[in-house]
Amino acid sequence: MTLLTKQSLSELLLPQSGPCLSLYQPTHRQHPENQADPIRFHNLVKELETSLLKAYSAAETWTLLKPFEALAKDQAFWNHALDGLAVLGCGPRFQVFRLPRTVAAFAVVADSFHLKPLWQFLQTVDRYQVLALSLDKVRLFEGDRDVLAEVELADGVPRTITAALGAELSEPHQTVASYGGVGGASNAMHHGHGAKAEEVKIDADRFFRAIDRAVLEHHSGPTELPLILAALPEHHQRFRSVSHNPFLQPEGIMVNPSVLTNEVLRTLAWKLMEPQFDARLAKLTDRFGQAQSAGRGSDNLSHIAEAAAAGRVATLFIEADRQIGGHLGEGNGKVTGAALSSPRVNDVLDDLGELVGKMGGDVVVLPTAKMPTRKGAAAIYRH
């Protein structure tokens, strides 16, 4: 399993040797809906097989599909699905991404990976994470304005204070539900006396330090997403006093997250994030308007493509739900074959996002209503 980050996506942009197999499908978290996910996956693998057999022998096709077939039989994998799945294979490279957002079912063989769904997921500007924290449970969520879903914690992130401190845990925590209400929904503070009460507080600080360090290393650092803390008020104070996470937001959710549904948690989180999102979007839109007026920006697809090939695009806006058929020449930025190509397979906007990403530009995927123009793409040039 690979964490989807800008770094892992950039590695997929590198030239590949051999056919590139890209498979996407929606998945389900709960029984019985998830029982049909392996069957749907197998059907999509069959589509890849049909395509491969047109150009490769049966033996070559079997070798290319072997890791896909192994994944189809991995019952433990399918029992821990999220809402979407991306599986990419090319020779020895085989990468699987679980996504906390659904994707359309799709399977294609090409000379490069089909990455637009991943670009859309990574570059959507309203994404954020929520750290739901108490001493008896640590969970991480990722979402946007519409969806909030729990994500799998990396192996290096402790789930409880016991897991974090182990044998170093002081006696009060080992015998009672203490500071933060371990094991109880109320999370009531343990009112010990003297040295024991101080040990409980010291343990909480050490635990929060361990969580802060692990979340920064394994999640906040790689994704660079804003992090909202959801916890009891007293936990906010203690966590913030030891945190070194630069992505931790100054405002948080002052409620025990264990008593909140995902939808309520999303509503509270988006209430904090929406002003930031609107301010950032307004700033980007103003920048585009000024750049366009000064001749340093455009919404003409052909002009943007040529500028991207020359490395001149600083910021690219792409309409999330739009596809434009055609091929983009990386060397010259020429758009060809628009009338003959299926946008489902050969999407100029997909190619354009990949090219700008390779050249070090920022790619911003926006819903239609938030785009600065109505032409599917817009760009701010470096010069």
N, C-alpha and C positions, 0 to 999 in steps of 0.2 A: 504494500500500500504506500502511495506517494502523496505527500502533502502538496496541494496545489498552491503554488506561489509564483511570483513573477520569475524567479530563478528557474523553477522546474519547467515552467512554460517556455522560457527562452531556450532551454536545452532541446525542446521538441522542435524549435525553429531551425536547428542546425541541419545541414544536408544529410539525408539518410541514404543508406545503401540498400536498394531493393524496394519492393512495394511496401507502402505504408497503409496499415489497416486501422481504420477508425470506427469505433462502435460506441453508440450512445443509446441509453434507454432509461425510461422512468423506472424507479424501484419503489418498494414499500417497506415501511418499518415494522408493521404489525402482521401477525397471523389473523386471518387466513389469506389476506391479500398478497403477502410475500411468497406464497406457495407457487404462484404462477410465474414469478420473476425468472427462475432458471429456464423455464420453457421458452419464455420470450427471448431470453438471451441466446438460447440454442437456435431459435429461428433466425435471429440476426446473424449468427455465425454461419448459418447455411447460406445466407445472402452473400457473405464474404467468400465462401467456398465457391459458389456459382460464378462469381466475378473472377476469382483467381484461376479457375479451371479454363477460362478462355485464353489465358496466356501462359500458364504453368502446368507442369505435369502433376499427376495425382500425388506423387511422392513429395514434390516440392510444396504443393498445397498443404499436404498433411503436416509437414515440418513447420510451415508458417502458422498454421492454425492450432498446433499442439498446445501452446500455453492458454489459448482461449478455451479449448476443450477441457483442460485441467481445471480452469476457473469454474466452468459450468458444473463440475462435479464436486466442488468445494462447498459442502453444505454449511459449514461454520461461517463461511463468507456470506452466504445468502441469508443467514439468520441474523446478521448484523448490518443489514443494508440501511442506507439513508433514503433520500428522495430521488436521487439521480445517480447515474453511473456513466463513467467514461473509461473505455478500455482502448489503449493504443499499442499497436505492435508493429515492429519492423526489424526482422532478423533477430539479433540477441536482445534488442530493446523491447521491453514489455512493461507498460505502466498502467496502473489502475487507480482511478480517482473516484472516491465516494463523494457525492455532492449533496449538500443540504438544500437542494432546490431541484425541482423536476426538470427534465430535458426531453425533447422529442426523440422518439425512436429513430435511429439512423445508422446505416452501415455502409461504408464505402472503401474501395481500394483505389489509391492514387499514388502519385510520386512524392507527395508530402502529406503530413497529417492534416485532417480537417479540425481546426482549432477554434473556430468562431464561438461555439458554445462555451468554451473555457475562457476565451477572451471576454465574452460578455459577463461571465460570472466574476472574473477577477477585476475587470475595469469598471463595473457598475459603481458609481461614486457614492451611493447611499449605503454601502455595506458597513457593518460594525459588528463587534462581538460583545457578549454579555458574560461576565464571570459571576455565576451564582454560587455564593460562598457561605458555608457554615462549617462548624467543626466536624460535623458528622457526614458531610457530603460536599463535594466540589464538582460543579458541572460547568461546561462552556457551551454557549450558544452563538450562532452566527446568523445574521439576518439583514433585512433591508426594510423599506417602508411597508412591504406586503407580507413578508414571511420571516419567521424566526424558528430556527430548528437547532436541536442539540447536535453538537459535533463530537466526534470521538477524541478524547484527550490523548495526547502523546504518552508513550510509555514512561517518560521521565517526569510526568506530573502526578504527584500524590493525590489520591482521592479522599483521604481522611487524615485527621491528625495522627491517628495510630500508624498509618502507613508512612507518614512523613517523619515521625520521630522515633517510632519503634521502641527499642529497649530504653531509649533516653527519655521516654514519656514519664512524667512525674506521677506519683501515687494517686493524687486526686482524680486524674483523668482515667486511671485504670480501674477505679472503684465506683465512680458516680458519674451521672450526666452533669458535666460541669459547665464552665464558661461557654456560653453559646448554646446550651441545651442539647448536648450530644444525645441522640436517640429520641428526642421529643420534638413535636411540631412547634411548641411555643418558643423554643430556644431561650428559655429563661436563664439568666446568669446564676451560676452557683455562688452562693454566699458563704464562702469558707471563712476561716479565721486565721489571722497571723500569717505564718510562713506558708501554709498550704494554699491560701488564697493568692499569695504572691507567685507561687510556683505555677498555679493555673494560668495566671496572666502571662508569665514568662513563656510557658508552653504555647500559648496562643500567638505571641509575637514570633516565636521561632517557627511555628507552623505557617503563619502568614508570610514570613520571609521566604520559606521554602516554596510556597505556592507562587509568590510574586516572581521569584527567580526562574522557576520552571515554566510558567506561562509566558514570560518574556522570551525565554530561550526557544521554546518549541512552538509558540503560537503568535504572540504579538510581534516579535521581531521578524519572523519570516513573512507574515501577511501585512504588517504595518497598518492594521486596522484599528480604529478607535476602540477602546475597551471601556465598557460601562460596568461598574461594580454594583451588584445587587446583593444586599446583606442587611442585617440589623444595624441600626445607627451606631451602636458601640463597636461593631466590627468594622465599620467604615473608618472610624477614628484610628483604630489600632492598625488596620491594614495600610492606610495611607501614610501612617507614621513610619512604616518600614519599607514602603514600596519604592522601587527605582524604575518603574515602567513608564517610559515617556509617553506611551499611548493611552495611559489611564486618564479618563475624562474627569474634570474637576467636579462634575455633578454626577450623582449616582441614584440608584433606586433604594430607598431606605425602608425596605420591607423584607421579611424572611422569604426568600425565593421559593422555598419548599411549599408554601401555601398558595402560590400563584400558578395559574394555567399558562401555557405557552402564549396564548393570545393576549392575556392581560400583561404578561411580561413584555411582549412585543409592543403593545400600546404604550406602556410606560417608557420603554427604551426609545421608541421613535419620537415621543414627545420631547425627549432630550436631544435627539440627533437632528430632527427636522430643521430647527433654526440654523444649525451649522451647514446642513446640506443646501438649504435655500441660499445662504450667504455665499457659499463656495460657487454654486451654480450661477448666481447673479454676477459674481466677479468674472467667471469664465465667459459668460455671455457678453458682458461689457467689453472684455478684452477682444473677443472675436469681432464685435461691431467696430471697435476702434481700429483693429488690424485690417479689416476689410476696407474701411474707408481710406486707410493709408496705403493700400495695395500690398499689405503683408498678410492677407487672409483671403480665403475663397470658399465658395460652396460649389464650384464647378468640378465635377468628378475627374475629368481629364487633366485639368490643371493641378488638382491635388495629387493625383497619381504621379505626374511628372516631378512635382516638388518632393514627394516622398522618396522617389528613386534617387534624387539628388541629395537626400538627407536634410532637406530644408524644413520639414514639418516638425514644429515644436509640440503642438497639441492637435490631436485629431478627434473630432466628434463623430460617432457612428450611431445611427438610429438602430435601436436594439432589435426591433421586429421586422426590419426591412432587409430584403435580399436583392441583389442586382447581378444578373447573369453576366458571365464574361471571364476573360483571363487577364491578369495583370503581369506585364513583363517587368521583372525586378530591375533589369539593367537599364531600361529606358522609360519605364512607367507608362507604356502604351497599353490602353485597354482595347482588347480585341475579342471577337467572337461573341459579342453581347447578344446578338439576335439568335444564335444557335445554341448557346450554353444553357444548361439547367442551373438556376441559381441555387438549387438545393445541393448541388455538387460543386459547381464552380462559381463562387460568390465573390465578386470584385471587392465588396466591403470587407469580407473575411481576409482576402489577400492583402488589402490595403492596411488593415489593422496589424497583420503580421509584419509587413514591411516597415511600418512606422515604429513598431516595437523593436525590430532588429536595429533600426537606426538610432535608437535611444530616445525616441519621442514618447510623449504621453498619449495613451489611447483612452478616451472617455466614452463609454457606452451609455446612452440615455434613452429613456422612453420617448415616443414620438412627441408628446406634448411639451417635453423639456428641451427639444432640439432647438438650436438658434436659427435653423432654416428648415425647409421642408423638402430638401433634396437628397436626404439619406446620409450625407456626409458634409462636414465643414472642417476647415483647418486654419490654424494660426501658424504662420511661417516664422522661422528663426531670423530670416533676413530676406 
